[in-house]
Amino acid sequence: MEKDKMKTFVEEMKVFGHELADTVRKLIHEGNVRRIIIKDEQGNTFLEIPVTVAAVGMVFAPVLAAVGALAAMAAKFTVVVEKVQRVGQPDAGTHSESGTA
C-alpha cells in the first residue's frame, strides 16, 4: 500500500554550545526523528544518537548528560537530523530552522 511507505530526509542546523542540549531534547520528543549526529565546526562527529534507543526512558537522561558535556567543548555545533515521514504527508523539511547560529 502506498500510504505505508516511508521517506527519509536529512536536515542540518547550526547551534551554539549553550543551545545544544535543548535542541537535542526537542528533536528527541518530535517523534519522527530517526537519528541525530552532532558535529563540531570542522565537521568532526562527536556523537551519533539513534533516537529510537534514546527515546526509551532510562537511556534518555545519560544521552542528554553526554550532550551537555559536549556543549562545553566548542562554541558552535552542527546538528544533523535524519527524519522519517510517511509518503503523502506534507514535507516537514521545507520549513527548516537551519542556520540559526
C-alpha positions as CSV (number, residue, x, y, z in Angstrom):
1,M,0.0,0.0,0.0
2,E,1.3,3.5,-0.9
3,K,0.3,5.0,2.5
4,D,2.6,2.7,4.4
5,K,5.8,3.8,2.5
6,M,8.2,6.0,4.5
7,K,10.6,8.7,3.2
8,T,13.8,9.6,4.9
9,F,15.4,13.1,4.7
10,V,18.3,14.8,6.4
11,E,18.3,18.3,7.9
12,E,21.2,20.3,9.3
13,M,21.0,23.0,12.0
14,K,23.8,25.3,13.3
15,V,23.5,25.8,17.1
16,F,25.6,27.4,19.8
17,G,27.0,25.2,22.5
18,H,24.6,26.6,25.2
19,E,21.6,25.6,22.9
20,L,22.8,22.1,22.1
21,A,21.1,20.1,24.9
22,D,17.7,21.9,24.5
23,T,17.9,21.4,20.7
24,V,18.6,17.6,21.1
25,R,15.8,17.3,23.8
26,K,13.3,18.9,21.4
27,L,14.3,16.7,18.5
28,I,14.0,13.5,20.5
29,H,10.5,14.5,21.5
30,E,9.4,15.2,17.9
31,G,8.8,11.5,17.2
32,N,9.7,11.5,13.5
33,V,13.5,11.7,14.2
34,R,15.4,8.6,13.5
35,R,19.0,9.7,14.2
36,I,20.9,12.8,15.5
37,I,24.5,13.4,14.7
38,I,26.4,16.2,16.5
39,K,29.5,17.7,14.7
40,D,31.9,20.4,15.5
41,E,32.7,23.4,13.3
42,Q,35.3,21.4,11.4
43,G,32.8,18.6,10.6
44,N,34.2,16.1,13.1
45,T,31.5,13.8,14.5
46,F,31.3,14.0,18.3
47,L,28.2,11.9,19.0
48,E,25.7,9.9,17.0
49,I,22.4,9.1,18.7
50,P,19.9,6.6,17.3
51,V,16.8,8.2,18.7
52,T,14.8,5.0,18.8
53,V,17.2,4.0,21.6
54,A,17.4,7.4,23.2
55,A,13.6,7.7,23.4
56,V,13.5,4.8,25.9
57,G,13.2,6.5,29.3
58,M,16.3,5.0,31.0
59,V,18.6,5.8,28.2
60,F,17.3,9.4,27.7
61,A,18.9,11.0,30.7
62,P,22.5,9.8,30.1
63,V,22.3,10.8,26.4
64,L,21.3,14.4,27.5
65,A,24.1,14.4,30.1
66,A,26.6,13.5,27.3
67,V,25.2,16.2,25.1
68,G,25.5,18.7,27.9
69,A,29.2,17.8,28.4
70,L,29.8,18.2,24.7
71,A,28.5,21.8,24.8
72,A,31.5,22.9,26.9
73,M,33.9,21.6,24.2
74,A,33.1,24.0,21.4
75,A,31.2,27.3,20.7
76,K,29.2,26.1,17.7
77,F,27.9,22.7,16.5
78,T,26.1,21.3,13.5
79,V,23.2,19.0,14.4
80,V,22.4,16.6,11.6
81,V,18.9,15.2,11.9
82,E,17.7,12.2,10.0
83,K,13.8,12.2,9.9
84,V,11.2,9.8,8.5
85,Q,7.9,10.7,7.1
86,R,5.0,8.8,5.5
87,V,4.8,9.3,1.8
88,G,1.9,11.7,1.1
89,Q,2.3,13.8,4.3
90,P,3.4,17.4,3.9
91,D,7.1,17.8,3.8
92,A,8.3,18.8,7.3
93,G,11.8,19.7,6.0
94,T,10.5,22.6,4.0
95,H,10.4,24.9,7.0
96,S,13.8,24.1,8.5
97,E,15.3,26.2,11.2
98,S,18.7,25.6,9.6
99,G,21.3,28.2,10.1
100,T,20.3,29.6,13.5
101,A,23.9,30.3,14.6
